[in-house]
């Protein structure tokens, strides 16, 4: 898989179409090069369907292989569209500008969030950064592949919900900057809003953190739950940074569930692995 400096090149220059075509060969780990997906549409809501896996260690072990066996475009689509996904019901669209090499989790989160997520463990961390269609905002999306089994993930999910941790202002993931792109200056001071989604039935945590493409710092940063609330007047709320974070995190989470379901239950043509 290409590292940050190589992946950033998919955004630059006048030959973007050829570079995007070349990006079809990028994969999340070792080996499999399959059909890539050109884009995604957000359709995220409460999960009423049965869990994707049965909670057994064997099923969790298979689900963890998604990062090795799935093309990068299938998890982090090159384009994502959100109908009515912005402030006031405005449509949103984002384009991927870089994919980071898979890493460990050290240094990927602020210390307090690192401690909260620690019980779930860390096998691999996958990240990509997007720019919105106006080149105004940038968002890093992360997929934490955990080593924890079903009881650990259920416990973390329940704690996250019961303690309203998604509403706290001190549990932040870190962004990934890509030189030569609108995210070139995307660092910790530029973080404006974020969303963390802890799976209850899969060994994954999906998150997104957003900021401005012009590199300005955001002193009144705010978690997405608050930045998307009615009547919110902070900078992240007015700029729609909470919608960027929630929209992209939800899109990746939805695709992740669908991909794992197809990997574990290949019952229809085109899903066999």
C-alpha positions in Angstrom: 0.0 0.0 0.0 1.3 3.5 -0.9 2.5 5.7 1.9 1.3 9.2 2.6 3.7 10.9 0.1 2.7 8.6 -2.7 -1.0 8.6 -1.9 -1.1 12.3 -1.8 -0.1 12.4 -5.5 -3.5 11.0 -6.5 -4.9 14.5 -5.9 -2.2 16.6 -7.6 -1.6 17.7 -11.2 -3.5 17.9 -14.4 -3.4 14.1 -15.1 -5.7 13.3 -12.2 -7.8 10.9 -14.2 -4.8 8.7 -14.9 -3.7 8.9 -11.4 -7.1 7.9 -10.1 -7.2 4.9 -12.5 -3.8 3.9 -11.1 -5.2 4.1 -7.6 -7.4 1.1 -8.4 -4.4 -1.0 -7.5 -4.0 0.3 -4.0 -5.1 -2.2 -1.4 -5.5 -2.2 2.4 -2.6 -4.5 3.2 -1.1 -7.6 1.5 -2.3 -8.7 -1.8 -5.8 -8.8 -3.0 -6.5 -6.5 -5.9 -10.2 -6.6 -6.7 -13.0 -4.5 -8.2 -12.8 -1.0 -6.9 -15.8 1.2 -6.1 -15.9 4.6 -7.6 -18.0 6.3 -4.9 -20.4 5.9 -2.1 -23.7 7.5 -0.9 -24.3 8.0 2.7 -27.3 6.0 4.0 -26.6 5.7 7.7 -29.1 5.0 10.4 -29.8 2.7 13.3 -28.8 -0.9 12.8 -31.9 -3.0 13.3 -30.6 -6.0 11.4 -28.9 -8.9 13.2 -25.2 -8.6 14.0 -22.8 -9.2 11.0 -20.9 -11.7 13.0 -22.0 -14.2 15.7 -19.5 -12.9 18.3 -17.3 -16.0 18.3 -13.5 -15.6 18.3 -13.4 -17.3 14.9 -15.8 -14.8 13.3 -14.0 -11.9 14.8 -10.7 -13.3 13.5 -12.2 -13.4 9.9 -13.6 -9.9 10.2 -10.2 -8.5 11.1 -8.8 -9.7 7.8 -10.9 -7.1 6.0 -8.0 -4.7 6.0 -5.8 -7.3 4.2 -8.4 -8.6 1.8 -10.3 -5.6 0.6 -9.3 -3.0 -2.0 -8.7 0.5 -0.5 -11.4 2.0 -2.7 -14.0 -0.3 -1.2 -13.4 1.0 2.4 -12.3 4.5 1.6 -14.1 5.4 -1.6 -12.5 8.0 -3.9 -15.7 10.0 -3.7 -18.5 10.1 -1.2 -21.8 11.9 -1.7 -24.2 12.9 1.1 -27.7 13.8 0.0 -29.0 16.4 2.5 -25.8 15.7 4.5 -24.9 19.3 5.3 -26.2 22.2 7.3 -29.8 23.0 6.5 -30.2 19.8 4.5 -27.6 20.9 1.8 -26.0 18.1 -0.3 -22.4 17.3 0.4 -19.6 15.6 -1.5 -16.1 14.7 -0.6 -13.1 13.6 -2.7 -10.2 11.4 -1.3 -6.9 13.2 -1.5 -4.6 10.7 0.3 -4.4 7.3 1.9 -1.8 6.7 4.7 0.1 3.5 5.0 -1.3 1.1 7.6 0.2 1.7 11.0 -0.1 1.0 14.7 -2.1 3.2 17.0 0.6 5.0 18.9 0.3 8.7 18.6 -2.9 8.5 16.5 -5.2 9.8 19.3 -4.9 12.4 22.0 -3.8 10.7 25.3 -7.2 10.6 27.0 -8.9 9.0 23.9 -6.0 6.6 23.6 -6.7 5.4 27.2 -10.4 5.1 26.6 -9.9 2.9 23.5 -7.0 0.9 25.0 -9.2 -2.0 26.3 -10.2 -2.8 22.7 -6.5 -3.2 21.6 -5.0 -2.3 18.3 -4.1 -4.6 15.4 -3.9 -2.0 12.6 -4.9 1.6 11.9 -6.0 2.7 8.4 -6.5 6.3 7.5 -7.5 8.5 4.5 -8.1 12.2 4.1 -10.8 13.9 2.1 -11.6 17.4 0.9 -15.1 18.7 0.3 -16.4 19.8 -3.1 -15.7 23.5 -2.4 -12.1 22.8 -1.2 -13.1 24.5 2.1 -12.9 21.7 4.6 -10.7 18.6 5.0 -11.5 15.4 7.0 -9.4 12.5 8.1 -11.3 9.2 8.4 -9.7 6.4 10.4 -10.5 2.7 10.8 -9.1 1.1 14.0 -8.9 -2.7 13.7 -9.1 -3.9 17.3 -7.7 -7.0 18.9 -10.5 -7.2 21.4 -13.1 -9.9 21.2 -16.9 -9.5 21.3 -17.2 -8.9 25.1 -14.5 -6.1 25.0 -16.2 -4.4 22.0 -19.7 -4.6 23.6 -18.3 -3.1 26.8 -16.6 -0.3 25.0 -19.7 0.5 22.9 -21.9 0.5 26.0 -19.5 2.7 27.9 -19.2 5.1 25.0 -23.0 5.4 24.9 -23.8 5.4 28.6 -21.2 8.0 29.5 -22.0 10.2 26.5 -18.3 10.2 25.5 -19.1 11.3 22.0 -20.3 14.6 23.5 -17.0 15.4 25.3 -14.6 17.9 24.0 -11.4 16.2 25.2 -11.5 12.8 23.3 -10.0 13.7 20.0 -8.4 11.7 17.2 -5.5 13.2 15.2 -5.6 14.1 11.5 -3.3 13.1 8.7 -1.8 15.8 6.5 -0.7 15.3 2.9 1.8 17.7 1.4 0.8 19.3 -1.8 -3.0 18.9 -1.1 -5.6 21.0 0.7 -4.8 19.0 3.8 -1.1 20.0 3.8 -1.6 22.1 7.0 -4.0 19.8 8.7 -2.6 19.4 12.2 -3.9 19.3 15.8 -4.6 23.0 16.1 -6.7 22.8 12.9 -9.1 20.2 14.3 -12.6 21.6 14.4 -15.0 18.7 14.9 -14.9 14.9 15.2 -17.0 11.8 15.4 -16.0 8.4 16.9 -18.2 5.3 16.2 -17.5 2.2 18.3 -18.9 -1.0 16.8 -20.8 -3.3 19.2 -20.6 -6.3 16.9 -17.4 -6.0 15.0 -13.7 -5.5 16.0 -13.6 -1.9 14.6 -13.7 1.7 15.7 -14.4 4.2 12.9 -13.7 7.9 13.4 -13.4 11.2 11.5 -11.9 14.5 12.4 -12.5 17.7 10.3 -11.0 21.2 9.9 -10.5 24.0 7.4 -8.4 23.6 4.2 -6.8 27.0 4.6 -4.9 25.8 7.7 -6.6 28.1 10.2 -6.7 27.0 13.9 -10.1 26.4 15.4 -10.2 27.5 19.1 -13.8 26.7 19.7 -13.7 23.1 18.4 -16.7 20.9 19.1 -17.6 17.2 18.8 -20.0 16.4 16.0 -22.9 15.6 18.3 -22.9 19.2 19.4 -21.8 20.8 16.2 -24.8 19.4 14.4 -27.3 20.2 17.1 -30.1 22.7 16.3 -29.1 26.2 17.3 -25.4 25.6 17.6 -23.4 28.7 16.8 -19.8 27.7 17.1 -17.4 28.0 14.2 -17.5 24.2 13.6 -21.3 24.3 13.6 -21.7 27.2 11.2 -19.1 25.8 8.8 -20.6 22.3 8.8 -17.5 20.6 10.2 -19.6 18.3 12.3 -21.5 17.2 9.2 -18.2 16.5 7.5 -17.0 14.3 10.4 -20.3 12.4 10.9 -21.0 12.0 7.2 -17.7 10.5 6.3 -17.4 8.3 9.5 -20.9 7.0 8.8 -20.2 6.3 5.1 -17.0 4.3 6.0 -18.8 2.4 8.8 -21.7 1.4 6.6 -19.3 0.2 3.9 -17.3 -1.7 6.4 -20.4 -3.6 7.7 -21.4 -4.4 4.1 -17.9 -5.6 3.2 -17.5 -7.8 6.3 -21.0 -9.2 5.6 -20.0 -10.1 2.1 -16.7 -11.5 3.3 -18.3 -13.8 5.9 -21.5 -14.6 4.1 -20.9 -14.7 0.3 -24.4 -15.7 -0.7 -25.0 -13.6 -3.8 -23.1 -13.4 -7.1 -20.2 -11.0 -7.0 -19.6 -11.3 -3.2 -17.6 -14.5 -3.2 -14.1 -14.2 -2.1 
